Amino acid sequence: MKREISTTSDGSSTLFVPELDEHYHSVHGAIQESNHVFIDAGYHFFKNSEINVLEIGLGTGLNAWLTAIESTKKSIKTYYTSIEKYPITEEEIQSLNYPDLVTTNGNKDLLLKIHKANWEGFTALTPCFFLRKMKQDFKSIAFKNEFDLIYYDAFAPSAQPNLWTTHMFSLMFKALKENGVLVTYCAKGQVKRNMKSAGFTVEAIPGPPGKREMTRAKK
Ligand SMILES: C[S@@+](CC[C@H](N)C(=O)[O-])C[C@H]1O[C@@H](n2cnc3c(N)ncnc32)[C@H](O)[C@@H]1O
């Protein structure tokens, strides 16, 4: 799949896939969206000292990187599993400007470490952040009662409708522990109905700038 680098309204980079007419993040701000949807509404929803996160779509590594930074700030031991079938290239990694915009010591190295980490098996990237990258199709996920939190960050239902079905959310429901939570930027009515059919209790909460609502679903 061909991809192009572009800049969102908060100045942070994203990738664009012409074939799907899809950006990897909100054009209103990639960092802003990741912080709002995944960090604030997901990661900060938990008060645990240890957490298991599953990410659907590693992509640029932005969600993983912001989570790693938070895990160090708050000393939360974080086991982070991220699924990705089409990893980005070395050139794309180098063109991402996230470390220029969020300044904490060692951040640039951390983004590179995320992309250089081995596929399969957990790698300790910091004393608090353990990353397991899995190069596979979302549809072949078969986890059971493993995760506290899922970042559901697939391309939009208009581009990949088969990733927003009751079947996909049943796989997510199985992957979560009891009381586990799934967060996503998507707030489409049909998607929320599919989540409910899979067993989730679904909540619409305020979305990031440029988007009225997002979704948080609980097992
Ligand atoms: C919206 S982007 C993810 C953005 C990412 N979370 C980030 O922070 O940059 C969706 C991702 O899903 C991946 N993808 C699309 N279809 C997939 C599939 N069937 N299985 C696994 N990965 C897939 C794409 O390559 C892309 O990286």
The ligand as a Tripos MOL2 file, in Angstrom:
@<TRIPOS>MOLECULE
LIG
   27    29     1     0     0
SMALL
NO_CHARGES

@<TRIPOS>ATOM
      1 C1         -5.3500    4.0880   11.8270 C.3       1 LIG1
      2 S1         -3.8420    3.2420   11.5190 S.3       1 LIG1
      3 C2         -3.1360    2.9980   13.1280 C.3       1 LIG1
      4 C3         -2.5070    4.2280   13.7260 C.3       1 LIG1
      5 C4         -1.5890    3.8980   14.8500 C.3       1 LIG1
      6 N1         -2.2710    3.4420   16.0230 N.3       1 LIG1
      7 C5         -0.6630    5.0580   15.1450 C.2       1 LIG1
      8 O1         -0.5720    5.4910   16.3360 O.co2     1 LIG1
      9 O2         -0.0160    5.5210   14.2190 O.co2     1 LIG1
     10 C6         -4.4260    1.5900   11.1760 C.3       1 LIG1
     11 C7         -3.3200    0.5610   11.1050 C.3       1 LIG1
     12 O3         -3.8810   -0.7290   10.8720 O.3       1 LIG1
     13 C8         -3.0190   -1.4630    9.9940 C.3       1 LIG1
     14 N2         -3.8620   -2.5100    9.3590 N.ar      1 LIG1
     15 C9         -4.8470   -2.3130    8.4450 C.ar      1 LIG1
     16 N3         -5.4920   -3.4680    8.1900 N.ar      1 LIG1
     17 C10        -4.9150   -4.4150    8.9840 C.ar      1 LIG1
     18 C11        -5.1810   -5.7950    9.2130 C.ar      1 LIG1
     19 N4         -6.1770   -6.4300    8.5770 N.pl3     1 LIG1
     20 N5         -4.4160   -6.4590   10.1020 N.ar      1 LIG1
     21 C12        -3.4010   -5.8330   10.7530 C.ar      1 LIG1
     22 N6         -3.0860   -4.5180   10.5760 N.ar      1 LIG1
     23 C13        -3.8620   -3.8060    9.7100 C.ar      1 LIG1
     24 C14        -2.4960   -0.4060    9.0440 C.3       1 LIG1
     25 O4         -1.2830   -0.8010    8.4470 O.3       1 LIG1
     26 C15        -2.3210    0.7890    9.9890 C.3       1 LIG1
     27 O5         -1.0240    0.8170   10.5430 O.3       1 LIG1
@<TRIPOS>BOND
     1     1     2 1
     2     2     3 1
     3     2    10 1
     4     3     4 1
     5     4     5 1
     6     5     6 1
     7     5     7 1
     8     7     8 2
     9     7     9 1
    10    10    11 1
    11    11    12 1
    12    11    26 1
    13    12    13 1
    14    13    14 1
    15    13    24 1
    16    14    15 ar
    17    14    23 ar
    18    15    16 ar
    19    16    17 ar
    20    17    18 ar
    21    17    23 ar
    22    18    19 1
    23    18    20 ar
    24    20    21 ar
    25    21    22 ar
    26    22    23 ar
    27    24    25 1
    28    24    26 1
    29    26    27 1
@<TRIPOS>SUBSTRUCTURE
     1 LIG1         1 GROUP 0 **** ****
